[in-house]
Amino acid sequence: MLYQPEIETLAIEKLRKLQNERLVAQVAYVYNRVPFYKKQMDEAGVKPTDIKSIHDLHKLPFTKKNDLRDNYPFGLFAVPQSEITRIHGSSGTTGKPTVVGYTKGDIDIFSEVIARSLTTAGCKPGMIMQNAYGYGLFTGGLGIHYGAEQLGMAVVPISGGMTERQIMLMQDFRSDVLCCTPSYALTIAEELKKRGIAPESLNLKFAVLGAEPWTESIRAEVEKGLGVVATNIYGLSEVMGPGVSQEDYEEKGSGSYIWEDHFFPEVVDRVTGLPLPEGQPGVLVFTTLTKQAMPVLRYWTNDITTIYYDRAGKRTHIKMGQIIGRSDDMLIIRGVNLFHTQVEAVLEGFNDLSANYQLIVKNEGKMDEVDVKVELDPELCSALGLESIDIEFIKSHDRLGQVHRIFQKKIKDNIGLTMKVEFMMPGAIPRSEGGKLNRIVDTRKK
Ligand code: DLL
């Protein structure tokens, strides 16, 4: 099912024409209204009239997170404060947040792309949605909320956390849809299992997961543990919030549709900033085409992914792959670039291991090292009567010793790094308590 069939399947020439018209207008709009953009473009020697189509985008300078910080709080707003209806902030935990603003018109478009995304995820009017994204400065809660209402769903604005309560309401309200981070979906699934609540006894059908990187191994665990079809929703506050792209529930694993009529994507080289050919991973860059309060030109998201231009799905809009990680979170270990999702991807297919893992980065001698801590599958532990971890026992145990060796070897083969693998008892690794989960502990001295 499509939410806006005429836009979602717009012939590519028409989509391009729309994008070009919107881009030309958006560039002139920010040049005339935001001193920061006027200065950036003047310094780069680019006039608004030089931008005639998306092919001219490369002439514009990038906008980076620092530019938002330097103009804190409202310096990049293109409208008088009286026209601002809502203010959100980035999820950063330290220092000042990255501030973004919306006009009434922006909120309407935000809701429209969320309604489109939720339909793409399998949601329908009349369904009950349990929205466990955080409400507050974070765009997840309110962003999804308004879009779900626009679609005609009944929203339960429970926000993140209070897992017991989540489960009680899920049972009593017969919620059809759960929206939350993938790591929190795992927490809920685990709690259900602990309490002996079968996923079939619930009414959940879909989970719409995003706000942090995740891979197929987590999808498999969430789908099994909650009895849902789980899809990816992507977005960032600076561009809008959630709903910049969304995976289709019937085309899982083939990428997420980018709503190109509002957000124009590019993938560029992390170092040179030059556009990359299709299929090569690089930094995702977005230019908003219709924003009023805080448009961004060539916003450097720091997110690493790949764009597929084959347009082979139900819609004509292009798809992006899963986010591998953020370039500012990339570890460089003995000369090898490492994202935690690469380790997560290796976990796929290891039924004796759970999707609860953590990377410990350390430097005890000359070289940086990474240890992988991963929890054993709880059912396996009870079947073996295992109550604590003894590394010598694991190594000498037929089944566990073999899993240990194969997992370590697969990490080396796939990632190119030797990592110490430590098996943990279920529950030993921190869980998401409702929001984004940090899976890396860096103990190196800065
Ligand atoms: O996380 C918006 C959002 C809310 C998206 C709910 C999806 C669901 P910020 O707090 O500004 O906004 O963080 C944006 O989170 O640049 C990515 O690094 C990461 N991110 C968001 N969605 C995904 C995803 C929201 N599906 C930053 N996969 C982005 C991987 C994601 N990373």
Boltz pocket constraint, residues with backbone or C-beta under 6 A from the ligand:
constraints:
  - pocket:
      binder: B
      contacts: [[A, 89], [A, 90], [A, 91], [A, 133], [A, 138], [A, 139], [A, 140], [A, 209], [A, 210], [A, 211], [A, 212], [A, 213], [A, 214], [A, 232], [A, 233], [A, 234], [A, 235], [A, 236], [A, 237], [A, 238], [A, 241], [A, 242], [A, 243], [A, 301], [A, 303], [A, 322], [A, 323], [A, 326]]
      max_distance: 6.0
